[in-house]
Amino acid sequence: MDEFELKNAIKELLVRFHSSELPDIVHRELNFQEFKKVNKVIVVIGPRRAGKTFVLYQLIKRLLDNGHTLKSIVYLNFEDERLAELRADQLDLILTAYGELYGEGKPFLFLDEIQNVTGWERFVRRLNDENYKVYVSGSNSKLLSKEIATSLRGRDYPVQVLPFSFREFINVKGIKLGKGWEFGASKTRIRRAFDEYAALSGFPEIVLENRLDFVDQYFKTMLFQDIIERYRITNTDLMRLFMQFLARQYGSDYSINKFNNFAKSSSYKSSTSTVQKYSKIVEDIYFCFFLRAKQRSFRKESAYLKKVYLFDHGFINYYGTEVNSGRLLENIVAIELMRRKEAQLNYYTNGFECDFITKENSIQVCHTINEGNRKREINGLMEARKKFGNKPILITYDQESWFGGVRGVPIWKWLLEDKN
């Protein structure tokens, strides 16, 4: 396809976009910052199927609500086959096509799946230098958030999109948080909604269709496209075993030796260097994340003590042979803390254990406090509070009472609070 044909294809896509209604979107609670004195490329990042493209639509709608017209916006999805032959040195045809359609001006540019054009970053850096407002999103199978940051050389501002929070989940279900929602019929409805959320997933498609089996499709796509093809992993069976192992280890201590022993018992050969490589990959593609332990100082982390959590609890519900209700709550809390962008997130162990340590809080998660676990859970929390001098929080399934000087708060209530 020559440049004339490419330019006409871009014009056709622009006219179609400007003459169509934006798709219906579920409003996402984004920690989005507007910049007035500096120009940043907004980069939408997150797990596969978390809704990154629809977040671009939400950002477009925000511009429309602020008085901009749809014709002042360029949206192109580079998965479209009509753009398949577009090269990096031809990306300027976008501006040429827009100018010929609408005259001079600086449109807002939304470039979805931009990684399909090799060398795209030079074009985007030039747009940024020329003070265009640019928004980009890419697939984890070809473009990781850290690679975007490297390519854009500090010009980027990441907007992280994770699967639905519980607040977003109840919004989808049509539940409104009116005055006194913590009591009466509203409380009962919200508790039931949390049970549904905990038993399902936060992935938008799964929530909207009530189809937990979609998790298996996502898992396989992550395995074969995001990992096997991208990283050229040759031992597919070992990588699959590793991901399944992590899906069952959620909220538990993780070590390379533990997996190596598991692999050996399953008749697989593994090694420390291989598992180190695999561990980095599964974090990079947003399958799971590892928390390091704090032991003596808030500034020092253990190099060896780690716990693993999945970026969506749907993997737990689908692949877990026996779902542990306490660990499931712990994983949901871990995702929420990541969603709240807790920069310093660890756990604490030193005889006693506390599930999460942030700059502001020591957080213990326990499904139900009883005589058998009360001492262990409270002592771990109070030991962490004493060590780090932060506010203790005890999160339970549904207990709201005082335990050893610490108030227990139900997880459904904590998830709906504006802050910790």
TORKOLVEX-788943 format. One record per atom (N, C-alpha, C): x negated, y, z. Coordinates in steps of 0.02 Angstrom, whole numbers, padded with zeros to 5 digits, always signed. Each point is the difference from the previous one (the first is absolute). Layout:
// TORKOLVEX-788943
XYZ;...
// end
This chain:
// TORKOLVEX-788943
-00043-00060+00000;+00043+00060+00000;-00044+00062+00000;+00011+00045-00050;-00041+00060-00003;+00026+00053+00049;-00037+00056+00006;+00017+00050+00050;+00069+00032-00013;+00018+00008-00063;+00065+00028-00016;+00056-00045+00027;-00008-00064-00011;+00051-00048+00024;+00001-00002+00077;-00059+00003+00031;-00003+00000+00074;+00034+00062+00028;-00013+00058-00032;+00030+00062+00024;+00076-00003-00006;+00024-00028-00054;+00073-00006-00009;+00029-00049+00051;-00037-00053+00017;+00024-00047+00051;+00005+00034+00067;-00049+00042+00016;+00002+00037+00064;+00059+00048+00000;+00011+00035-00057;+00057+00045-00004;+00066-00037+00011;+00006-00059-00031;+00061-00039+00008;+00012-00018+00073;-00054-00020+00035;+00005-00018+00071;+00019+00060+00043;-00029+00058-00016;+00015+00061+00038;+00072+00021-00010;+00023+00001-00062;+00069+00020-00015;+00049-00048+00034;-00015-00065-00002;+00044-00049+00033;+00002+00012+00075;-00058+00014+00030;-00002+00013+00072;+00040+00063+00018;-00008+00052-00041;+00032+00064+00016;+00075-00001-00015;+00024-00048-00037;+00071-00004-00016;+00036-00054+00040;-00035-00030+00046;+00029-00055+00040;+00007+00021+00073;+00044-00036+00034;+00007+00010+00072;-00057-00037+00036;-00024+00029+00055;-00048-00037+00040;+00034-00061+00030;-00035-00056+00007;+00032-00060+00029;+00018+00013+00073;+00050-00036+00024;+00017+00004+00071;-00060-00022+00042;-00014+00036+00052;-00057-00017+00043;+00022-00005+00072;-00036-00041+00036;+00008-00003+00073;-00051+00048+00029;+00024+00048+00038;-00045+00051+00028;-00051-00033+00046;-00064+00013-00013;-00054-00026+00041;-00027+00055+00045;-00016-00019+00062;-00028+00048+00047;-00075+00005-00012;-00019+00051-00036;-00070+00008-00020;-00035+00052+00043;-00061-00017+00019;-00042+00049+00035;-00036+00039-00054;+00037+00046-00031;-00024+00035-00060;-00017+00072+00017;-00060+00020-00017;-00024+00067+00017;-00006+00043-00063;+00029+00059+00003;-00007+00048-00055;-00063+00041+00010;-00036+00012-00055;-00061+00040+00003;+00012+00066-00037;-00016+00055+00033;+00010+00065-00030;-00064+00033-00024;-00056-00015+00033;-00063+00033-00016;-00048-00044-00039;+00012-00065+00000;-00042-00045-00039;+00044-00043-00044;-00028-00026-00053;+00037-00042-00046;-00025-00072+00007;+00045-00045+00017;-00017-00070+00009;+00041-00043-00048;-00031-00053-00025;+00036-00050-00039;+00035-00047+00050;+00066-00003-00003;+00038-00042+00046;-00003-00072-00026;-00025-00045+00041;-00009-00070-00020;+00045-00044+00043;+00048-00033-00031;+00047-00044+00035;-00030-00070+00004;-00012-00024+00061;-00033-00064+00011;+00043-00044+00044;-00015-00064+00001;+00035-00046+00044;+00006-00069-00029;+00034-00046+00035;+00006-00069-00024;+00041-00005-00064;-00010-00054-00035;+00041-00017-00058;+00073-00005+00021;+00046+00026-00040;+00072-00004+00008;+00025+00040+00060;-00041+00046+00026;+00022+00041+00057;+00041+00060-00022;+00002+00013-00066;+00042+00055-00026;-00038+00062-00020;-00062-00008-00025;-00042+00058-00016;+00030+00041-00058;+00026-00033-00051;+00029+00037-00057;+00060+00041+00023;+00042-00028+00043;+00058+00037+00023;-00019+00057+00046;-00058-00004+00031;-00024+00056+00039;-00019+00057-00047;-00028-00016-00058;-00013+00052-00050;+00065+00035-00019;+00054-00039-00009;+00066+00030-00016;+00023+00045+00058;-00013-00022+00062;+00019+00041+00057;-00037+00066+00001;-00065-00002-00018;-00039+00061-00003;+00024+00045-00056;+00023-00030-00055;+00029+00039-00055;+00064+00034+00024;+00041-00038+00036;+00063+00029+00025;-00014+00057+00049;-00053-00006+00038;-00019+00054+00046;-00014+00065-00039;-00036-00007-00056;-00014+00058-00042;+00065+00030-00028;+00046-00043-00021;+00064+00024-00026;+00039+00037+00054;-00001-00027+00060;+00035+00032+00056;-00030+00068+00017;-00064+00008-00016;-00035+00064+00014;+00006+00049-00058;+00042-00016-00049;+00015+00049-00052;-00034-00012-00067;-00042-00050-00005;-00033-00015-00064;+00049-00038-00046;-00010+00006-00064;+00042-00035-00048;-00031-00066-00020;+00041-00046-00025;-00026-00065-00020;-00049+00008-00059;+00011+00051-00041;-00045+00010-00057;-00068+00027+00020;-00007+00020+00063;-00066+00022+00024;-00040-00058+00027;+00027-00061-00009;-00031-00060+00028;-00014-00050-00055;-00060-00027+00000;-00019-00054-00046;-00004-00064+00041;+00039-00051-00019;-00006-00066+00031;-00014-00050-00056;-00056-00036+00007;-00017-00053-00048;-00021-00062+00038;+00027-00057-00021;-00019-00064+00028;-00044-00036-00052;-00063-00010+00018;-00048-00027-00048;+00005-00076-00008;+00053-00029+00029;+00016-00069-00015;+00041-00004-00065;+00026+00057-00022;+00040+00002-00062;-00043-00021-00059;+00025-00046-00040;-00039-00027-00056;-00016+00054-00052;+00039+00053-00002;-00014+00053-00049;-00062+00041+00017;-00024-00008+00062;-00061+00034+00021;-00059-00048+00006;+00010-00061-00022;-00050-00052+00011;-00066+00015-00035;+00002+00036-00056;-00061+00013-00039;-00032+00067+00019;+00028+00035+00048;-00026+00066+00019;-00067-00007+00034;-00050+00037-00025;-00067+00000+00030;-00008+00062+00044;-00051-00002+00042;-00013+00056+00046;-00011+00065-00039;-00035-00003-00056;-00013+00061-00038;+00061+00025-00038;+00056-00038+00005;+00062+00022-00032;+00053+00023+00051;-00017-00003+00065;+00048+00019+00051;+00022+00073-00006;-00042+00041-00030;+00018+00070-00009;+00060+00008-00047;+00016-00053-00036;+00060+00002-00042;+00063+00010+00042;-00003-00018+00063;+00058+00011+00045;+00015+00075+00004;-00052+00040+00011;+00009+00072+00005;+00019+00031-00067;-00030-00027-00054;+00017+00025-00067;+00073-00014-00016;+00022-00062+00013;+00070-00019-00014;+00048+00043+00041;-00017+00011+00064;+00043+00041+00042;+00003+00072-00025;-00057+00027-00020;-00002+00069-00025;+00040+00008-00063;-00004-00049-00045;+00038+00005-00062;+00075-00005+00012;+00020-00036+00053;+00071-00006+00015;+00027+00060+00037;-00039+00026+00048;+00028+00049+00046;-00039+00066+00005;-00053+00006-00039;-00039+00061+00003;-00053-00003+00055;-00032+00056+00011;-00054+00001+00049;+00027-00007+00071;-00045-00022+00044;+00018-00009+00069;-00039-00058+00030;+00000-00004+00066;-00035-00053+00035;+00051-00045+00034;+00017-00055-00032;+00049-00045+00031;-00031-00038+00059;+00044-00025+00043;-00022-00048+00051;-00007-00068-00035;-00056-00033+00011;-00012-00063-00035;+00004-00059+00048;+00044-00047-00016;+00007-00063+00038;-00022-00057-00046;-00057-00029+00017;-00031-00051-00042;+00001-00067+00036;+00048-00041-00019;+00012-00064+00034;-00039-00055-00037;-00031-00044+00039;-00041-00055-00027;-00056+00028-00045;-00030+00055+00021;-00050+00034-00041;-00062-00043-00010;-00011-00050+00042;-00060-00041-00006;-00002-00039-00065;+00056-00004-00036;+00000-00035-00064;-00040+00035-00054;-00018+00063+00013;-00043+00037-00047;-00070+00004+00029;-00046-00036-00028;-00068-00001+00025;-00032+00070-00007;-00028+00024+00055;-00031+00066-00001;+00048+00057+00015;+00060-00016+00026;+00052+00049+00014;-00024+00055+00048;-00047-00017+00045;-00018+00046+00053;-00031+00065-00025;-00035-00002-00057;-00029+00061-00027;+00054+00050-00020;+00053-00026-00030;+00056+00042-00019;+00034+00030+00061;+00012-00040+00050;+00034+00024+00061;-00043+00050+00037;-00066-00012+00002;-00044+00049+00033;+00002+00067-00036;+00003-00002-00067;+00003+00063-00037;+00066+00036+00013;+00055-00038+00002;+00064+00030+00016;-00002+00034+00068;-00031-00034+00047;-00006+00028+00068;-00041+00064-00001;-00055-00001-00038;-00042+00060-00006;+00038+00058-00031;+00047-00016-00045;+00040+00051-00034;+00064+00017+00038;+00004-00025+00061;+00054+00018+00047;+00068-00029-00019;+00001-00055-00036;+00062-00037-00010;+00016-00039+00064;+00065-00009+00014;+00022-00043+00055;+00010-00070-00028;-00040-00047+00026;+00000-00068-00027;+00016-00050+00054;+00042-00049-00018;+00019-00054+00045;-00015-00066-00037;-00035-00045+00032;-00017-00063-00034;+00018-00059+00045;+00013-00056-00032;+00011-00063+00035;-00029-00055-00042;-00023-00052+00034;-00031-00055-00038;+00013-00067+00033;-00009-00052-00040;+00011-00068+00025;-00063-00025+00036;+00011-00036+00054;-00057-00027+00038;-00040-00052-00040;+00030-00028-00052;-00036-00050-00039;-00055+00032-00042;+00005+00066-00011;-00050+00033-00042;-00030+00063+00032;+00032+00027+00050;-00022+00064+00028;+00015+00003+00074;-00052-00002+00041;+00008+00004+00072;-00006+00072+00023;+00030+00015+00057;-00001+00069+00025;-00070+00025+00011;-00045-00043+00023;-00069+00022+00012;-00035+00016-00067;+00020-00035-00054;-00029+00013-00065;+00026+00066-00028;+00063+00016+00015;+00027+00065-00021;-00039+00056+00034;-00013-00009+00065;-00037+00051+00037;-00069+00010-00029;-00033-00055-00018;-00066+00004-00030;+00003+00034-00068;+00050-00018-00040;+00007+00027-00067;+00015+00075+00000;+00040+00022+00049;+00020+00070+00002;-00046+00044+00041;-00049-00031+00033;-00053+00038+00034;+00026+00052+00049;+00044-00023+00043;+00025+00043+00053;+00057+00045-00019;+00024-00005-00061;+00056+00042-00021;+00068-00031+00019;+00000-00061+00026;+00062-00036+00012;+00028+00011+00070;+00066-00006+00005;+00034-00002+00064;+00047-00061-00001;-00015-00051+00040;+00040-00062-00004;+00066+00006+00037;+00052-00026-00030;+00065-00008+00031;+00013-00075+00005;-00002-00027+00060;+00006-00072+00009;+00073-00021+00003;+00018-00049-00041;+00068-00026-00003;-00001-00073+00023;+00030-00013+00057;+00006-00068+00026;+00072-00024-00009;+00012-00065+00009;+00070-00023-00001;+00044+00039+00049;+00065-00007-00008;+00047+00039+00040;-00015-00005+00075;+00002+00058+00033;+00000+00001+00072;+00070-00019+00024;+00009-00010+00064;+00067-00016+00026;+00047+00059-00010;-00026+00061+00008;+00042+00059-00012;+00024+00002-00072;-00044-00015-00048;+00020-00002-00070;+00048-00058-00013;-00010-00055+00034;+00043-00059-00007;+00072+00017+00021;+00009+00033+00058;+00068+00015+00021;+00031+00054-00045;-00041+00042-00029;+00025+00049-00048;+00030-00036-00061;-00036-00051-00024;+00025-00040-00056;+00066-00034+00019;+00006-00020+00062;+00060-00035+00024;+00057+00049+00016;-00013+00064-00008;+00052+00050+00011;+00013+00016+00073;-00048-00014+00043;+00007+00015+00072;-00030+00069+00014;+00041+00044+00028;-00022+00067+00017;-00013+00006+00075;-00054+00034+00017;-00018+00009+00070;+00034+00063+00026;+00061-00008+00024;+00035+00056+00028;-00019+00012+00073;+00031+00048+00031;-00014+00016+00069;+00019-00060+00044;-00045-00019+00045;+00012-00056+00045;-00003-00068-00034;-00040-00005-00053;-00004-00063-00036;-00030-00057+00042;-00033+00015+00054;-00030-00052+00042;+00051-00036+00043;+00064+00021-00003;+00050-00028+00045;+00060-00027-00039;+00039-00041+00034;+00064-00022-00026;-00004-00040-00064;+00050+00011-00043;+00006-00037-00062;-00059+00013-00047;-00025+00061+00000;-00058+00016-00043;-00060-00041+00019;-00012-00007+00066;-00056-00040+00024;+00007-00072-00023;+00060-00028+00006;+00011-00069-00022;-00013-00008-00074;+00023+00047-00039;-00010-00003-00073;-00074+00004-00018;-00036+00044+00035;-00071+00008-00015;-00039-00062+00021;+00017-00030+00056;-00033-00062+00021;+00011-00055-00051;+00061-00006-00025;+00014-00050-00051;-00040+00014-00064;-00005+00064-00017;-00039+00018-00059;-00073-00017+00009;-00026+00010+00061;-00070-00019+00011;-00010-00075-00006;+00047-00039+00025;-00005-00073-00007;-00003-00019-00074;+00040+00034-00041;+00000-00014-00071;-00067+00021-00031;-00024+00058+00018;-00064+00025-00025;-00057-00047+00020;-00002-00021+00062;-00053-00043+00025;+00001-00069-00034;+00059-00023-00019;+00007-00066-00031;-00010+00002-00075;-00005+00062-00028;-00005+00006-00073;-00068+00028-00020;-00004+00064-00014;-00061+00030-00029;+00010+00075-00004;-00053+00035-00018;+00006+00071-00014;-00007+00016-00074;-00016-00049-00041;-00006+00012-00072;+00067+00023-00028;+00002+00056-00037;+00064+00028-00023;+00044-00049-00038;-00027-00036-00048;+00041-00046-00040;+00030-00054+00044;-00038-00025+00047;+00024-00053+00044;+00057+00025+00043;-00007+00062+00026;+00052+00030+00042;+00063+00012-00041;-00007+00029-00060;+00057+00018-00040;+00038-00062-00026;-00037-00053-00014;+00031-00061-00027;+00010-00054+00052;-00027+00010+00060;+00003-00051+00053;-00028-00066-00024;-00059+00003-00031;-00031-00059-00030;-00071-00008+00026;-00007-00036+00055;-00065-00010+00029;-00045-00041-00045;+00029-00041-00044;-00041-00041-00044;-00042+00041-00049;+00016+00065-00009;-00042+00042-00042;-00072+00003+00028;-00008-00012+00065;-00066+00002+00031;-00048-00048-00036;+00026-00058-00019;-00043-00049-00033;-00026+00026-00066;+00042+00036-00037;-00021+00031-00063;-00054+00053+00013;+00010+00041+00051;-00050+00052+00016;-00066-00033+00020;+00003-00052+00040;-00060-00035+00022;-00039-00026-00060;+00035-00031-00046;-00034-00029-00059;-00029+00054-00045;+00036+00056-00006;-00026+00055-00041;-00063+00030+00032;+00002+00009+00066;-00060+00023+00035;-00058-00048-00010;+00014-00064+00007;-00052-00050-00006;-00030-00001-00071;+00043-00005-00050;-00027-00012-00068;-00019+00065-00036;+00037+00054+00008;-00016+00061-00036;-00046+00046+00041;+00019+00013+00062;-00039+00048+00040;-00067-00029+00023;-00004-00066+00006;-00061-00031+00027;-00037-00042-00052;+00032-00053-00025;-00035-00047-00044;-00025+00034-00063;+00045+00037-00034;-00019+00033-00063;-00047+00059+00013;+00018+00041+00049;-00039+00061+00012;-00070-00015+00025;-00005-00045+00049;-00064-00013+00032;-00035-00062-00029;+00032-00031-00048;-00029-00059-00034;-00018-00054+00051;+00047-00014+00044;-00009-00053+00049;+00010-00067-00034;-00048-00044+00007;+00005-00065-00034;+00034-00054+00042;-00005+00006+00065;+00029-00051+00044;+00070+00023+00022;+00047-00009-00047;+00069+00023+00013;+00030-00035+00060;-00012-00065+00007;+00031-00037+00055;-00025+00024+00068;-00064+00017+00005;-00026+00023+00064;+00029+00069+00017;+00005+00044-00049;+00029+00066+00013;+00073-00006+00020;+00038-00044-00033;+00069-00011+00019;+00004-00026+00072;-00043-00046+00017;-00001-00028+00068;-00015+00055+00050;-00047+00044-00017;-00020+00054+00044;+00059+00048+00013;+00036+00018-00052;+00058+00045+00007;+00056-00033+00041;+00011-00064-00012;+00051-00035+00039;-00021-00007+00073;-00064-00009+00011;-00026-00003+00068;+00013+00066+00036;-00014+00057-00034;+00011+00065+00030;+00074+00013+00013;+00043-00025-00045;+00072+00009+00008;+00026-00036+00062;-00038-00048+00025;+00021-00037+00060;-00040+00022+00062;-00052+00040-00010;-00042+00023+00055;+00019+00069+00025;+00052+00029-00029;+00020+00069+00016;+00002+00010+00076;-00027+00057+00022;+00001+00017+00071;-00046-00042+00043;-00044-00039-00032;-00044-00045+00037;-00073+00018-00013;-00042-00026+00044;-00072+00009-00011;-00021-00032-00065;-00043+00035-00036;-00023-00025-00064;-00076-00001+00000;-00027-00052-00028;-00073-00004-00009;-00015-00042-00061;-00058+00013-00029;-00021-00039-00059;-00008-00073+00018;-00028-00014+00059;-00009-00069+00020;+00067-00036+00007;+00050+00035+00025;+00066-00031+00007;+00028-00022-00067;-00008+00044-00051;+00024-00021-00066;-00043-00055-00029;-00066+00005+00007;-00044-00052-00027;+00018-00069+00029;+00015-00002+00064;+00020-00063+00031;+00067-00024-00027;+00046+00047-00010;+00065-00017-00028;-00008-00027-00071;-00042+00034-00040;-00011-00022-00069;-00030-00070-00001;-00048-00012+00044;-00032-00065+00003;+00051-00055+00017;+00044+00015+00048;+00051-00049+00019;+00050-00012-00056;+00004+00046-00048;+00044-00007-00057;-00037-00024-00062;-00062-00023+00010;-00042-00028-00053;-00023+00051-00051;-00011+00062+00023;-00028+00053-00043;-00068+00020+00026;-00043+00020-00046;-00066+00026+00018;+00003+00076+00001;-00026+00030+00053;-00001+00072+00007;-00067+00021+00029;-00013+00065+00000;-00062+00026+00028;+00012+00069+00029;-00046+00022+00043;+00007+00066+00031;+00002+00056-00051;-00045-00003-00049;-00003+00054-00050;+00064+00002-00043;+00027-00058-00016;+00062-00004-00039;+00058+00031+00038;+00007-00018+00063;+00056+00025+00040;-00008+00075+00014;-00061+00024+00008;-00011+00071+00008;+00025+00037-00063;-00015-00027-00057;+00021+00030-00063;+00077-00002-00006;+00030-00057+00016;+00072-00008-00005;+00036+00048+00049;-00029+00008+00060;+00031+00043+00050;+00004+00072-00024;-00052+00023-00033;+00000+00068-00027;+00051+00008-00056;+00006-00051-00041;+00047+00003-00057;+00072+00005+00024;+00020-00042+00048;+00070+00000+00021;+00019+00065+00034;-00048+00034+00031;+00014+00067+00027;+00006+00051-00056;-00045-00005-00050;+00000+00048-00055;+00067+00001-00038;+00031-00059-00008;+00062-00004-00039;+00062+00009+00043;-00008+00018+00063;+00056+00012+00046;+00040-00064+00015;-00034-00056+00006;+00035-00061+00023;+00002-00001+00077;-00057+00016+00030;-00004+00000+00073;-00054+00049+00022;-00005+00010+00066;-00054+00042+00026;-00024-00030+00066;-00062+00015+00016;-00032-00027+00060;-00013+00056+00050;+00017-00012+00063;-00016+00047+00053;-00059-00026+00040;-00046+00045+00015;-00058-00018+00041;+00015+00015+00073;-00033-00036+00044;+00010+00007+00071;-00041+00058+00029;+00030+00034+00048;-00037+00046+00043;-00014-00038+00064;-00062+00007+00025;-00016-00037+00061;-00019+00047+00057;-00050+00042-00010;-00023+00043+00054;+00009+00074-00013;-00007+00021-00061;+00003+00071-00017;+00048+00010-00057;+00036+00056+00001;+00046+00015-00055;-00037+00009-00065;-00063+00019+00004;-00038+00012-00061;-00032-00063-00029;-00001-00053+00039;-00034-00060-00023;+00050-00055-00015;-00010-00032-00058;+00042-00056-00020;-00041-00064-00001;+00033-00055+00013;-00033-00065-00006;-00008-00017-00073;-00058-00026-00018;-00012-00021-00069;+00030-00068-00015;+00021-00036+00052;+00020-00070-00010;+00073-00012+00020;+00025+00035+00051;+00068-00013+00024;+00050+00038-00043;+00045-00037-00033;+00049+00030-00044;+00067-00035+00007;+00053+00037-00017;+00066-00028-00007;+00027+00019-00069;+00043-00042-00027;+00024+00011-00068;+00075+00013+00002;+00022+00047-00043;+00071+00016-00008;+00015+00007-00075;+00061-00018-00019;+00020+00004-00069;+00035+00067-00013;-00006+00025-00062;+00030+00064-00016;+00076-00003-00008;+00027-00061-00002;+00073-00007+00003;+00016-00065+00035;+00049+00003+00046;+00018-00060+00039;+00040-00050-00041;+00019+00018-00062;+00034-00049-00042;-00044-00061-00014;-00066+00010-00005;-00045-00057-00010;+00003-00047+00059;+00007+00028+00059;+00006-00042+00061;+00064-00041-00003;+00055+00033-00016;+00064-00034+00000;+00005-00053-00055;-00034+00011-00055;+00006-00048-00056;-00048-00059+00008;-00062+00015+00021;-00051-00052+00002;-00011-00030+00069;+00025+00033+00052;-00011-00026+00067;+00040-00063+00014;-00033-00053+00022;+00036-00061+00015;+00042+00008+00064;-00028+00035+00049;+00037+00017+00061;-00017+00073+00017;+00048+00044-00012;-00012+00071+00013;+00001+00013+00075;-00055+00029+00025;-00006+00018+00070;+00031+00070+00009;+00055+00004+00038;+00037+00063+00005;-00043+00056+00029;-00042-00015+00050;-00042+00051+00030;-00052+00026-00048;-00032-00045-00036;-00051+00021-00049;+00031+00035-00059;+00062-00019-00018;+00035+00035-00054;+00013+00073+00020;+00022+00011+00061;+00009+00069+00023;-00066+00038-00002;-00053-00034+00021;-00066+00032+00001;-00021+00020-00070;+00014-00042-00050;-00019+00017-00069;+00041+00059-00025;+00064+00003+00018;+00042+00057-00021;-00026+00065+00031;-00021-00003+00064;-00029+00059+00032;-00065+00020-00034;-00041-00049-00018;-00064+00014-00033;+00011+00037-00066;+00049-00023-00040;+00015+00034-00064;+00022+00071+00013;+00043+00009+00050;+00025+00067+00015;-00057+00046+00021;-00047-00024+00038;-00058+00041+00020;-00041+00019-00061;-00008-00046-00048;-00034+00016-00062;+00040+00052-00039;+00066-00007+00002;+00043+00048-00036;-00006+00070+00030;-00010+00002+00066;-00007+00064+00034;-00072+00028-00005;-00041-00036-00038;-00068+00022-00014;-00041+00010+00063;+00001-00050+00043;-00042+00001+00059;-00073-00013-00023;-00039+00052-00002;-00068-00005-00027;-00043-00046+00042;+00009+00002+00066;-00039-00042+00045;+00047-00053+00029;+00003-00058-00032;+00044-00053+00021;-00041-00063+00014;+00004-00023+00061;-00036-00059+00021;+00042-00039+00049;-00027-00055+00025;+00029-00032+00059;-00054-00005+00052;+00019-00018+00061;-00047-00001+00056;-00002-00069+00032;-00059-00023+00013;-00007-00064+00036;-00062+00004+00044;+00010-00020+00061;-00056-00002+00048;+00025-00037+00063;+00015-00063-00010;+00032-00038+00053;+00075+00002-00008;+00028+00061-00003;+00070+00012-00018;+00002+00026-00071;+00059-00003-00031;+00006+00024-00068;+00058+00049-00006;-00011+00052-00040;+00053+00048-00018;+00004+00001-00076;+00061-00005-00026;+00009-00012-00072;-00025+00056-00044;+00013+00063+00019;-00020+00055-00044;-00027+00059+00042;-00054+00029-00025;-00030+00059+00030;-00002+00054-00053;+00033+00056+00013;-00006+00058-00044;-00030+00057+00040;-00010+00056-00032;-00028+00056+00036;+00046+00024+00056;+00065-00007-00012;+00050+00025+00048;+00028-00053+00047;+00001-00063-00022;+00037-00051+00036;-00037-00066+00008;+00015-00035+00054;-00013-00071+00006;+00068-00034-00006;+00006-00048-00046;+00065-00029-00016;-00002-00076+00009;+00046-00025+00039;+00007-00072+00009;+00067-00021-00029;+00000-00055-00038;+00061-00025-00030;+00015-00069+00028;+00059-00009+00028;+00020-00064+00029;+00075-00009-00013;+00019-00055-00029;+00071-00010-00016;+00043+00006+00062;-00018-00036+00053;+00039+00001+00062;-00047-00004+00060;+00003+00048+00045;-00039-00003+00061;+00036-00044+00051;-00036-00050+00026;+00027-00044+00050;-00052-00013+00053;+00017-00040+00050;-00047-00014+00055;-00062-00036-00024;+00007-00038-00055;-00058-00038-00024;-00052+00042-00035;+00020+00056-00030;-00049+00039-00039;-00008+00071+00026;+00041+00020+00048;+00000+00070+00023;-00069+00024+00022;-00034-00038+00041;-00064+00021+00026;-00051+00008-00056;-00003-00048-00046;-00048+00003-00055;+00012+00060-00044;+00063+00011-00019;+00016+00055-00046;-00011+00068+00032;+00023+00009+00061;-00006+00065+00033;-00073+00015+00017;-00036-00051+00024;-00070+00011+00017;-00042+00019-00061;+00014-00032-00057;-00036+00018-00061;+00013+00072-00021;+00063+00021+00007;+00019+00068-00018;-00032+00051+00048;+00003-00014+00065;-00027+00047+00049;-00076+00003-00002;-00032-00057-00015;-00072-00001-00007;-00022+00045-00058;+00037-00004-00056;-00015+00041-00058;+00012+00074+00015;+00054+00014+00036;+00015+00069+00018;-00057+00029+00044;-00023-00040+00047;-00054+00022+00044;-00064+00011-00040;-00013-00043-00049;-00062+00005-00039;+00000+00060-00046;+00058+00013-00033;+00001+00050-00053;+00038+00064+00018;+00034+00000+00057;+00033+00061+00023;+00057+00024-00043;+00035-00046-00035;+00055+00021-00042;+00067-00024+00029;+00053+00016-00033;+00068-00015+00025;+00018-00072-00014;+00024-00038+00051;+00019-00070-00012;+00071-00005-00027;+00010-00046-00047;+00066-00014-00028;+00009-00076-00001;+00056-00023+00027;+00016-00071-00001;+00060-00010-00046;-00009-00034-00056;+00053-00011-00049;+00026-00071+00007;+00066-00007+00011;+00032-00065+00006;+00053-00008-00054;+00030-00058-00002;+00055-00009-00048;+00060+00040+00020;+00022-00005+00063;+00060+00036+00019;+00002+00020+00074;-00056-00005+00034;-00001+00019+00070;-00019+00073+00008;+00040+00036+00038;-00014+00070+00014;+00002+00008+00075;-00058-00008+00031;-00004+00002+00072;-00071+00019+00019;-00012+00007+00065;-00067+00017+00024;-00036-00063+00021;-00062-00007-00024;-00042-00058+00017;-00067+00025+00025;-00013-00007+00064;-00065+00021+00026;-00017+00072-00013;+00049+00043+00003;-00012+00072-00012;+00001+00019-00073;+00016-00046-00044;+00003+00014-00073;+00070-00016-00024;+00029+00046-00038;+00067-00011-00026;-00003-00043-00063;+00041-00052+00000;+00007-00040-00060;+00049+00033-00048;-00016+00001-00064;+00044+00030-00050;+00015-00052-00054;+00063-00010-00018;+00016-00048-00053;-00032+00021-00066;-00021-00049-00038;-00035+00014-00062;+00043+00039-00049;+00065-00015-00002;+00044+00035-00048;+00005+00075+00018;-00006+00016+00064;+00001+00070+00021;-00067+00034-00015;-00055-00035+00015;-00066+00028-00013;-00011+00014-00074;+00024-00045-00042;-00009+00009-00072;+00038+00060-00028;+00052+00021+00036;+00041+00056-00023;-00019+00066+00032;-00049-00002+00045;-00025+00061+00031;-00042+00038-00050;-00003+00065+00008;-00039+00042-00046;-00075-00009+00011;-00019-00018+00060;-00071-00012+00015;-00005-00050+00056;-00062-00022+00015;-00010-00052+00050;+00032+00018+00067;
// end
